[in-house]
Amino acid sequence: MRRVGNGALGLLAVSTSWGLFWGGWAALIPQMKADLALTDQQLGLALFAVPVGAVPAMLLAGRLAQRLAQHTLPLVTAVFALGCLLVGFAPSLPTFTAALLLVGAASGGIEVGLNATTAAHEARDGVRLFNKVHAATPLAMLLAAPAVGLARQFGASPLVVLAVIAALVGVSAALAVDRRGWQEESESDRERDDDTRAAGRRRLPGPLLVIGLLGAVVLLMENAVEQWGAIHLQQEFGSGPLVASLGPACYMAGLSAGRMLAQSRGDRLTESALVLTAGLLGAVGFGVAAFAPHPLLVLVGYGLAGIGLAPVVPTLFTVVGRSASPERRTAVISMVTVVFYAGFLTSPPVVGTLAGWLGLPTVLGLVGLGGLLVAAGSGVVRRLPVPRDGEKTTVGTAGRRETG
C-alpha cells in the first residue's frame, strides 16, 4: 500500500510542477517581451512554437511510452526542466523560440506520459487517480501566477524565477521514478488485444473518436475562459486588472475543487452519469458568466463552470485507459490526447473571430452550449469495451464497472 502511495506522489509532483511553470509563465511573458525587445508579432511567433512542438511530441510520446513504459514520465519531465531553464537563458528571439519549441515538445510528452502512467497505475493497483492527478495542475497554476508576480515585484529576474521552477520540475522528475513498473501484459491481455484489432475497424474507432471530441469541446471551453475571461470582465464591466484576473482564476479554482470532489465522491455516480451531470452544470455556469448583469455573478458563473466541467477529462482518460490492453494503452491515450488538444488550440482563433461578429458575451454563451454536447455524448462512455470476466478490473472514476 505504501508503494502505491509513492507512485501517486510522483504523478502529483509532475502535475504540480507542470502547473507551476504554466501558471508562472503567464506572469513572466511581459517581462520576457521587454527584456528581449520583442514586437507583438515577434512574441506571437515565438509563443506559437509551443503548440508546434507539442503536437508531434504527443504522437511520438505514445510510441516512446510503449518502449520505455514507466521510464517515460521521468524522462520527458527532465527534458521539460531543461527547457524551462533554457528559456531563462535565451538572449535573442531565435534562441527564445528554440527554447519554447523544446518546452512545447516536452510539455506534449508530459501530456501523454502523465496520462499513460496514471492509466497504468490505475490498472496495476485498482485505484482511482485521474481526478486527483488532474486537480493538481490548475491548483498549481492558480497559486503560481500571483507568487511569480510577487517575486517580480521584489526584483527577481525571469532567469531566477525560471531556475527555481526548473529545479522544482527536476525534483518532480526524480519523484516520478517508479521501480515497480507498469502492469505486465498477460496472455488474456494479448488475446483481448487480438480480438480488439480484429473488431477495431468495426466498432472501436467510433466511440474513441467521440470520446476525443468530447474532450476537445471541454478544452475549447476551458481555453475560452483562460484567454477571454479577463477581457470579458474588462470590456463589459470596466473591471480593473485585479478583478478581471479573477475570472480565469475562479474557473481554475473550480476545476481543482471539482476534481477533488469527484475523487472523493465520484463513486456515487456511474461514469456516464458523471459526464452527463458535468456537461449540464458547465453549460449553466457558462450561461451565467456570459449574460450576468454584475461582475460578481460572472465570477460565480466561471467558478460553477469550472466545478461542473472538472471531472470530464479525467473521467474520459480513465475509461479510455481501461478499455485498451496494456500493449495498446499508451498508443490509444496518445491519439485521444492529440484530439483533446485540438480543441485547446482552436479555441483562441474561433472565439476571437466570432467575438468580432457577435460580441464576446454572445460567443461565450455559444461556447457554453458545448456543455450540452458533452452531456449528449456522455452515453458513449458505456460503449467502450471493458475487461472480460476473470481479468483484472480497474476501478474507474465512478468506482464501478459499467456495461454496455
HUSULNOR-V618641 format. One record per residue. N is the residue number from 1. RES is the residue in one small letter. SS is DSSP state (hx for helix, st for strand, lp for the rest). PSI is psi as a letter, one per 20 degrees, with the letter a starting at -180 (999 if undefined). OMEGA is omega in degrees with one decimal (999 if undefined). Layout:
n	res	ss	psi	omega
N	RES	SS	PSI	OMEGA
N	RES	SS	PSI	OMEGA
This chain:
n	res	ss	psi	omega
1	m	lp	h	179.9
2	r	hx	h	-179.1
3	r	hx	h	174.7
4	v	hx	g	178.7
5	g	hx	g	179.0
6	n	hx	h	177.8
7	g	hx	g	178.4
8	a	hx	h	178.7
9	l	hx	g	178.1
10	g	hx	g	178.0
11	l	hx	g	179.3
12	l	hx	h	179.8
13	a	hx	g	179.3
14	v	hx	g	179.7
15	s	hx	h	-179.4
16	t	hx	g	-177.7
17	s	hx	h	175.5
18	w	hx	g	177.5
19	g	hx	h	178.3
20	l	hx	g	179.7
21	f	hx	g	-173.5
22	w	hx	h	174.9
23	g	hx	g	178.6
24	g	hx	h	-178.0
25	w	hx	h	179.9
26	a	hx	h	179.8
27	a	hx	i	-178.3
28	l	hx	h	-173.4
29	i	hx	g	-179.6
30	p	hx	g	-179.7
31	q	hx	h	176.6
32	m	hx	g	178.5
33	k	hx	g	-179.2
34	a	hx	g	-177.8
35	d	hx	h	-178.8
36	l	lp	j	179.2
37	a	lp	l	-177.7
38	l	lp	q	170.2
39	t	lp	r	177.1
40	d	hx	g	-179.5
41	q	hx	g	179.7
42	q	hx	g	178.0
43	l	hx	g	179.3
44	g	hx	g	178.2
45	l	hx	g	-180.0
46	a	hx	g	-178.9
47	l	hx	h	178.5
48	f	hx	i	177.5
49	a	hx	h	-178.9
50	v	hx	g	177.9
51	p	hx	h	177.6
52	v	hx	h	177.4
53	g	hx	h	-172.6
54	a	hx	g	-171.7
55	v	hx	g	178.2
56	p	hx	h	179.4
57	a	hx	h	177.7
58	m	hx	g	179.7
59	l	hx	g	-179.9
60	l	hx	h	-177.9
61	a	hx	h	176.9
62	g	hx	g	177.8
63	r	hx	h	178.6
64	l	hx	g	-178.7
65	a	hx	h	177.2
66	q	hx	h	179.9
67	r	hx	g	-172.7
68	l	hx	i	177.8
69	a	lp	c	-172.3
70	q	lp	i	178.5
71	h	hx	i	-174.7
72	t	hx	g	-174.4
73	l	hx	g	176.6
74	p	hx	h	-178.1
75	l	hx	g	-177.0
76	v	hx	h	177.3
77	t	hx	h	176.4
78	a	hx	h	176.8
79	v	hx	h	177.5
80	f	hx	g	177.1
81	a	hx	g	178.1
82	l	hx	g	179.3
83	g	hx	g	178.0
84	c	hx	g	-178.9
85	l	hx	g	-178.6
86	l	hx	h	176.4
87	v	hx	g	-179.8
88	g	hx	h	-178.9
89	f	hx	i	-173.1
90	a	lp	p	-177.7
91	p	lp	i	-173.9
92	s	lp	r	179.7
93	l	hx	g	-179.5
94	p	hx	g	-179.6
95	t	hx	h	176.2
96	f	hx	g	179.5
97	t	hx	g	179.1
98	a	hx	g	178.7
99	a	hx	g	177.7
100	l	hx	h	175.1
101	l	hx	g	176.7
102	l	hx	g	177.5
103	v	hx	g	179.5
104	g	hx	g	179.8
105	a	hx	g	179.5
106	a	hx	h	178.0
107	s	hx	g	175.2
108	g	hx	h	175.9
109	g	hx	h	177.2
110	i	hx	h	177.4
111	e	hx	g	-177.5
112	v	hx	g	-176.9
113	g	hx	g	-179.6
114	l	hx	g	-179.3
115	n	hx	h	178.6
116	a	hx	g	179.4
117	t	hx	g	177.4
118	t	hx	g	178.0
119	a	hx	g	179.4
120	a	hx	h	177.9
121	h	hx	h	177.0
122	e	hx	g	-179.8
123	a	hx	h	-176.5
124	r	hx	g	-170.7
125	d	hx	i	-179.5
126	g	lp	k	-179.6
127	v	lp	r	176.1
128	r	lp	p	-175.2
129	l	lp	h	-168.2
130	f	hx	g	-179.4
131	n	hx	h	178.5
132	k	hx	g	-178.1
133	v	hx	g	-178.0
134	h	hx	i	177.4
135	a	hx	h	-174.7
136	a	hx	h	-175.1
137	t	hx	g	179.5
138	p	hx	h	177.5
139	l	hx	g	178.5
140	a	hx	h	178.2
141	m	hx	g	-179.1
142	l	hx	h	-178.5
143	l	hx	h	-173.4
144	a	hx	g	-175.2
145	a	hx	g	178.2
146	p	hx	h	179.0
147	a	hx	g	178.6
148	v	hx	g	176.3
149	g	hx	g	178.5
150	l	hx	g	178.0
151	a	hx	g	177.9
152	r	hx	h	179.4
153	q	hx	h	179.2
154	f	lp	j	171.4
155	g	lp	j	178.7
156	a	lp	p	179.9
157	s	lp	q	175.7
158	p	hx	h	179.5
159	l	hx	g	179.4
160	v	hx	g	-179.8
161	v	hx	g	-177.8
162	l	hx	h	177.3
163	a	hx	g	177.2
164	v	hx	g	179.2
165	i	hx	g	179.2
166	a	hx	h	178.1
167	a	hx	g	178.6
168	l	hx	h	176.6
169	v	hx	g	177.4
170	g	hx	g	176.6
171	v	hx	g	179.5
172	s	hx	h	176.5
173	a	hx	g	178.0
174	a	hx	g	178.8
175	l	hx	h	-178.2
176	a	lp	i	177.4
177	v	lp	p	-175.5
178	d	lp	o	-176.4
179	r	lp	i	-179.7
180	r	lp	h	-179.1
181	g	lp	r	177.8
182	w	lp	r	179.2
183	q	lp	p	179.2
184	e	lp	q	179.1
185	e	lp	p	178.9
186	s	lp	r	178.8
187	e	hx	h	178.6
188	s	hx	h	176.0
189	d	hx	g	-178.7
190	r	hx	h	177.3
191	e	hx	g	-179.8
192	r	hx	h	178.6
193	d	hx	h	177.1
194	d	hx	g	178.3
195	d	hx	g	-178.8
196	t	hx	g	178.6
197	r	hx	g	-178.3
198	a	hx	h	-177.1
199	a	hx	i	-171.8
200	g	hx	g	-176.8
201	r	hx	i	-177.8
202	r	hx	h	-170.7
203	r	hx	h	-173.3
204	l	hx	g	-176.6
205	p	hx	h	-179.5
206	g	hx	g	177.7
207	p	hx	h	179.5
208	l	hx	h	178.4
209	l	hx	g	178.2
210	v	hx	g	176.7
211	i	hx	g	178.9
212	g	hx	g	-179.5
213	l	hx	h	176.7
214	l	hx	g	177.4
215	g	hx	h	178.6
216	a	hx	h	178.5
217	v	hx	g	-179.1
218	v	hx	g	-179.6
219	l	hx	h	172.6
220	l	hx	g	178.4
221	m	hx	g	-178.9
222	e	hx	g	-178.4
223	n	hx	h	176.1
224	a	hx	g	177.7
225	v	hx	g	-177.7
226	e	hx	g	-174.5
227	q	hx	h	-169.9
228	w	hx	i	-177.5
229	g	hx	g	179.7
230	a	hx	h	178.4
231	i	hx	h	178.4
232	h	hx	g	-178.9
233	l	hx	h	179.4
234	q	hx	g	-174.9
235	q	hx	g	-172.2
236	e	hx	h	-174.4
237	f	hx	i	-177.8
238	g	lp	k	-178.5
239	s	lp	q	175.7
240	g	lp	r	-176.9
241	p	hx	h	-177.5
242	l	hx	g	-179.5
243	v	hx	g	-179.8
244	a	hx	h	-178.9
245	s	hx	i	-179.5
246	l	hx	i	178.4
247	g	hx	f	175.4
248	p	hx	h	-179.2
249	a	hx	g	178.5
250	c	hx	h	178.4
251	y	hx	g	179.6
252	m	hx	g	177.4
253	a	hx	h	177.0
254	g	hx	g	177.7
255	l	hx	g	-177.6
256	s	hx	g	-179.5
257	a	hx	g	-179.0
258	g	hx	h	179.9
259	r	hx	h	175.8
260	m	hx	h	176.7
261	l	hx	g	178.8
262	a	hx	h	178.5
263	q	hx	g	-174.9
264	s	hx	h	-175.0
265	r	hx	i	-175.3
266	g	hx	i	-178.8
267	d	hx	i	177.7
268	r	hx	i	179.0
269	l	lp	q	168.9
270	t	lp	r	-176.8
271	e	hx	g	179.4
272	s	hx	h	177.5
273	a	hx	h	178.6
274	l	hx	g	178.6
275	v	hx	g	178.0
276	l	hx	g	-179.9
277	t	hx	g	-178.9
278	a	hx	g	179.6
279	g	hx	g	-179.8
280	l	hx	g	-179.4
281	l	hx	h	177.4
282	g	hx	g	178.2
283	a	hx	g	178.4
284	v	hx	g	-179.6
285	g	hx	g	177.9
286	f	hx	h	179.0
287	g	hx	g	178.4
288	v	hx	g	-178.2
289	a	hx	h	-174.9
290	a	hx	h	-170.2
291	f	hx	j	179.7
292	a	lp	q	-178.8
293	p	lp	i	-176.3
294	h	lp	q	-177.8
295	p	hx	h	178.6
296	l	hx	g	178.1
297	l	hx	h	175.5
298	v	hx	g	179.1
299	l	hx	h	176.9
300	v	hx	g	179.7
301	g	hx	g	179.3
302	y	hx	g	177.6
303	g	hx	g	179.0
304	l	hx	g	177.8
305	a	hx	g	178.9
306	g	hx	g	178.2
307	i	hx	g	-177.1
308	g	hx	g	-174.9
309	l	hx	i	-172.8
310	a	hx	g	-172.7
311	p	hx	i	-172.1
312	v	hx	g	-176.5
313	v	hx	g	176.6
314	p	hx	h	-179.6
315	t	hx	g	179.0
316	l	hx	h	177.5
317	f	hx	h	178.4
318	t	hx	g	-176.2
319	v	hx	h	176.5
320	v	hx	g	179.4
321	g	hx	h	-179.9
322	r	hx	h	-174.3
323	s	hx	h	-175.0
324	a	lp	q	173.8
325	s	lp	r	179.6
326	p	hx	h	-177.6
327	e	hx	h	-175.1
328	r	hx	i	-170.6
329	r	hx	g	-176.6
330	t	hx	h	179.4
331	a	hx	g	-179.9
332	v	hx	g	179.4
333	i	hx	h	177.3
334	s	hx	g	-178.9
335	m	hx	g	-179.0
336	v	hx	h	178.9
337	t	hx	g	179.0
338	v	hx	g	178.3
339	v	hx	g	175.5
340	f	hx	g	-173.1
341	y	hx	h	178.0
342	a	hx	h	177.2
343	g	hx	h	179.0
344	f	hx	h	-177.1
345	l	hx	h	-176.6
346	t	hx	i	-175.4
347	s	hx	g	-176.5
348	p	hx	g	-179.5
349	p	hx	h	-179.3
350	v	hx	g	-178.8
351	v	hx	g	-179.2
352	g	hx	g	-179.7
353	t	hx	g	-179.0
354	l	hx	h	-179.9
355	a	hx	h	177.8
356	g	hx	h	179.6
357	w	hx	g	-169.4
358	l	hx	i	-173.5
359	g	lp	q	-173.9
360	l	hx	g	179.0
361	p	hx	g	179.6
362	t	hx	g	-179.4
363	v	hx	g	177.2
364	l	hx	h	174.7
365	g	hx	g	177.5
366	l	hx	h	177.2
367	v	hx	h	178.7
368	g	hx	h	176.8
369	l	lp	i	174.3
370	g	hx	h	176.5
371	g	hx	h	177.0
372	l	hx	h	176.0
373	l	hx	g	177.8
374	v	hx	g	179.0
375	a	hx	g	-178.7
376	a	hx	h	-178.8
377	g	lp	j	-175.0
378	s	hx	h	-178.3
379	g	hx	i	-178.9
380	v	hx	h	178.2
381	v	hx	h	-178.5
382	r	hx	i	-174.9
383	r	hx	i	177.7
384	l	lp	q	-177.9
385	p	lp	q	175.9
386	v	lp	r	179.9
387	p	lp	q	176.6
388	r	lp	r	174.7
389	d	lp	p	-178.9
390	g	lp	i	176.0
391	e	lp	r	179.7
392	k	lp	p	-178.9
393	t	lp	p	177.4
394	t	lp	p	173.5
395	v	lp	o	-176.0
396	g	lp	a	-178.0
397	t	lp	h	-179.6
398	a	lp	i	175.0
399	g	lp	j	179.2
400	r	lp	q	179.9
401	r	lp	p	179.2
402	e	lp	q	174.5
403	t	lp	q	-173.3
404	g	lp	999	999
